[in-house]
Amino acid sequence: MPGVPVITLTTDFGYKDPLAAIMKGVILGINPSVNIVDITHLVGKYQVREAALIIGMSYREFPARSIHVAVTDPGVGSPRRPLLVEAEGHYFIGPDNGVFSMVYLEAGTFRATHLTSTHYFGPKRSTTFHGRDIFAPVAAWLSKGIESSKFGEPITDFVKFDIPSPSFSSANALEGEVIYIDTYGNAITNIRVEDIEKLRFSRPDGTMRAVVKGKEASLKQYYEQAGERGLYALVNSMDRLEFFVYRGDASREYGIAVGDPVGIILR
């Protein structure tokens, strides 16, 4: 594997316990030259769907052939399978519980492998910490150039869950939903910039308004442009429609939650 390999970590471990650091220790014990990057360890506890969204929004910003380890794993120790996925020039390692669903959705092609080559696992085989015992050591050996085909057998019956897609309810209206609330209380939706462009194409001279929970929000280009207090919307750095309150918390102040319906109306 050319260059210095990169391994990212996404977990719900938090920072009180040493679990994330232990995984890093395992990785460095096998490959001390690897670069380890924390995407986050603050995924909501057991929130596999949230982890899937975070990985899907993040991995393309890393160099090709990066290895992304995800451990949000309420089924640890059960018969659920450990998994290696190859997609868009990246590798993904974690439990087969749907945590890579957004990767499956957006990747043109991908390959999933059930990790069965136990000689690449760690010496300990607990039923509560596969991050240490399976996922970290496999990522480390992969970063040293071991061919992905050597880690197990290809599968096609991997677990995935539906990621909601926006739809056009009419020629002048686009409907979607909130899929993520960030640290600032901004509500990120499944409506992408390309969806908005399709809507605008139907009436280039029309005025767009975003709607969530029956509340209209005018579209801005950047946060400070909002000026006065209130609910606004913009296309964020991940090319998704986002509702926000400037220097506030849209989720708390307007009761916005994941799953709430949203829309864009062209008038």
PyMOL commands that set and color helices and strands:
alter all, ss='L'
color gray80, all
select helices_A, chain A and resi 19-30+48-61+101-106+118-120+130-143+148-151+193-202+223-226+250-254
alter helices_A, ss='H'
color red, helices_A
select strands_A, chain A and resi 6-11+35-40+67-71+82-87+90-95+110-115+152-155+167-170+173-181+187-192+208-212+215-219+232-235+240-244+261-266
alter strands_A, ss='S'
color yellow, strands_A
deselect
rebuild
show_as cartoon
